[in-house]
Amino acid sequence: MKAVVLLSGGLDSATALAIAKRDGREVYPLTIIYGQRHHAEVDAAMRVAESMDESTHVVNVPALGELAHSALTADIDVPKDRSVHEMSAGVPVTYVPARNTVLLGLALACAESIGAREIWTGFNVLDASGYPDCRPAFVRAFEALANVATAPGLPWFVNAPLIALSKAEIITLGCSLGVDYSLTHSCYDPVAVDPALAPSTYRDRRWEACGHCDACQLRQKGFVESGVPDPTRYA
């Protein structure tokens, strides 16, 4: 069975890709440049796909970044050193309006074109706490939309296998599947580095994580709670 897997290059989407492959799907990784301020995620997505003997298909759709103002697309400060309570106290400035609606729509177009009926994403329980387009209700609503917005055929399924898991649970599961988390990138505000100065073990790494944004802190917390050493390179 074919499946389009949205691959951002982050820890979660890498795990979702590994699960899809474990479950016997013929995967079509899809990475979208939507106007984000840096391409660290795209670099990571290419590394992750290669590590799983796949090749991600990179699509450039910069218009979303021009229309949807967010700390990830515009000159807005990324929040740093916030508590978990602060992170979940409302919709953060790192929320990109309608991003997942657009990305799933593009994945839907791709899936219908290649004869797939499944779209896989890495939404998880922490995303759902602050991002409205990462919640189970959104997933089911988009699935219903897909079934009335496309040519008649088999039913569509939007698979979010991590949506009820914590970051620690995701890391534990991914490690059992052989995911190399040193290849992934989660940081919202990465620091560019000269590849010539990076250790040989970090080949092709042009970015270091800031270590202070919400994504970095949740990633760090997940590794601590899972008991797995954090392989992230921090600035």
C-alpha positions in Angstrom: 0.0 0.0 0.0 1.4 3.4 -1.0 1.5 6.2 1.6 2.6 9.8 1.3 4.6 10.7 4.5 5.0 14.4 5.4 8.7 14.6 6.4 9.8 17.9 8.0 13.1 16.6 9.1 12.1 16.7 12.8 12.2 14.0 15.4 8.4 13.2 15.1 8.1 13.0 11.3 11.2 10.8 11.1 9.6 8.4 13.6 6.3 8.5 11.6 8.3 7.5 8.5 10.0 4.6 10.3 6.6 3.4 11.5 5.1 3.5 8.0 8.0 1.5 6.7 7.7 -1.0 9.6 4.0 -1.4 8.7 4.8 -2.4 5.2 3.9 0.8 3.4 5.5 1.8 0.1 6.4 5.3 1.3 6.6 8.5 -0.6 8.3 11.1 1.7 7.3 14.6 0.9 9.1 17.7 2.3 7.7 21.2 1.7 9.5 24.5 1.7 6.7 26.8 2.7 8.6 30.0 3.4 10.2 29.1 6.7 13.1 31.4 7.7 15.7 28.6 7.5 16.2 25.4 5.6 17.7 23.4 8.5 14.6 21.2 8.5 14.9 20.5 4.8 18.6 19.5 5.1 17.6 17.1 7.9 14.7 15.6 6.0 17.0 14.7 3.2 19.4 13.1 5.6 16.6 11.2 7.4 15.2 9.8 4.1 18.6 8.7 2.9 19.2 6.9 6.2 16.1 4.9 5.6 17.0 4.1 2.0 14.4 6.6 0.7 14.6 9.9 -1.2 12.3 12.7 0.0 10.6 14.8 -2.7 11.1 18.5 -2.0 8.4 20.9 -3.1 8.8 24.7 -2.9 5.6 26.6 -2.0 6.9 29.9 -0.6 3.6 31.7 -0.8 2.4 30.3 2.5 5.3 32.1 4.3 4.3 35.4 2.7 0.7 35.1 3.8 0.9 33.4 7.1 2.8 35.5 9.7 4.6 33.5 12.4 7.9 33.5 14.2 8.8 30.7 11.8 8.2 32.8 8.7 8.5 36.4 9.6 10.9 38.7 11.6 9.3 37.8 14.9 11.3 36.8 18.0 11.1 33.1 18.8 10.2 32.6 22.5 13.1 31.2 24.6 13.5 29.6 28.0 9.7 29.1 28.6 8.3 26.6 31.1 6.2 23.7 29.8 3.2 25.5 31.4 3.9 28.7 29.4 4.3 26.7 26.2 0.8 25.2 26.6 -0.9 28.4 27.9 -2.2 29.3 24.4 -1.4 29.3 20.7 2.3 30.3 20.4 3.7 32.8 17.9 5.5 29.8 16.3 2.1 28.6 15.0 1.9 29.1 11.3 -1.7 29.9 10.3 -3.2 27.1 8.2 0.2 25.5 7.6 -0.9 21.9 8.2 -4.1 22.4 6.2 -2.0 23.5 3.3 0.6 20.8 3.7 -2.0 18.1 4.0 -3.7 19.5 1.0 -0.5 19.2 -1.0 0.1 15.7 0.3 -3.5 14.9 -0.8 -2.8 16.1 -4.3 0.4 14.0 -4.4 -1.3 10.9 -3.0 -4.2 11.0 -5.4 -1.8 11.5 -8.3 0.4 8.5 -7.4 -2.4 6.2 -6.4 -1.9 6.3 -2.7 -4.8 6.5 -0.2 -2.9 7.2 3.0 -1.2 10.4 4.3 1.0 10.0 7.3 2.0 12.9 9.7 4.1 13.2 12.9 1.5 15.1 15.0 1.9 14.3 18.7 0.3 15.1 22.0 2.6 18.0 22.8 1.8 19.7 19.4 -1.9 19.2 20.1 -1.7 21.2 23.3 -0.9 24.4 21.6 -1.4 24.0 17.8 -5.0 23.7 16.7 -4.0 22.0 13.4 -2.3 19.1 15.2 -5.3 17.8 17.1 -7.3 14.6 16.6 -10.3 16.6 15.6 -8.3 18.3 12.8 -7.0 15.0 11.5 -10.4 13.4 11.4 -11.9 16.6 9.8 -9.3 16.6 7.0 -9.8 12.9 6.4 -13.5 13.6 5.9 -12.6 16.5 3.6 -10.4 14.3 1.5 -13.2 11.8 1.0 -15.5 14.5 -0.5 -12.8 16.6 -2.3 -11.3 14.0 -4.6 -12.4 11.7 -7.4 -14.5 8.7 -6.2 -12.4 5.8 -5.0 -11.3 3.9 -1.9 -11.6 5.9 1.4 -8.8 8.1 2.5 -6.9 7.7 5.8 -4.8 10.3 7.5 -2.5 8.4 9.9 -1.1 10.2 12.9 0.5 7.3 14.8 2.2 9.6 17.4 -0.8 11.7 18.3 -1.3 10.2 21.7 2.4 9.8 22.6 4.7 12.0 24.6 8.1 13.0 23.3 9.8 10.4 25.5 7.5 7.6 24.2 8.2 8.7 20.6 12.0 8.6 21.1 11.8 5.1 22.8 9.6 3.8 19.9 11.9 5.4 17.3 15.0 3.9 18.8 13.4 0.5 18.7 12.9 1.1 14.9 16.5 2.2 14.4 15.8 5.9 13.8 19.0 7.9 14.0 17.9 11.1 15.8 21.3 12.7 15.3 20.1 13.3 11.7 16.9 15.1 12.7 16.4 18.8 13.5 13.8 20.4 15.8 15.0 23.9 16.6 12.9 26.9 15.8 15.9 29.3 15.8 19.0 27.4 14.6 22.4 28.9 14.3 24.3 28.6 10.9 27.7 27.0 11.2 30.7 26.6 8.8 30.7 22.9 7.8 34.5 23.0 7.7 34.4 23.7 11.5 31.9 21.0 12.3 33.2 17.6 13.6 33.4 14.8 11.0 30.5 13.0 12.8 28.3 15.9 11.9 28.9 15.8 8.1 26.5 18.0 6.1 25.3 19.8 9.2 25.0 23.5 8.4 23.0 24.3 11.5 23.2 24.0 15.3 20.2 24.0 17.6 19.8 27.0 19.9 18.9 24.9 22.9 16.4 27.5 24.3 13.3 27.6 22.1 10.2 25.5 22.9 11.1 22.8 20.4 14.7 22.4 21.8 13.5 22.3 25.4 10.8 19.7 24.6 13.3 17.6 22.7 15.8 17.8 25.5 13.1 16.8 28.0 12.1 13.9 25.9 15.6 12.5 25.7 16.1 12.9 29.5 12.8 11.2 30.2 13.4 8.3 27.8 16.9 7.7 29.1 18.3 8.0 25.6 21.4 10.2 25.2 20.6 13.4 23.3 22.6 13.4 20.1 21.7 17.0 19.2 24.5 19.5 18.4 23.7 22.7 20.3 25.2 26.1 19.7 
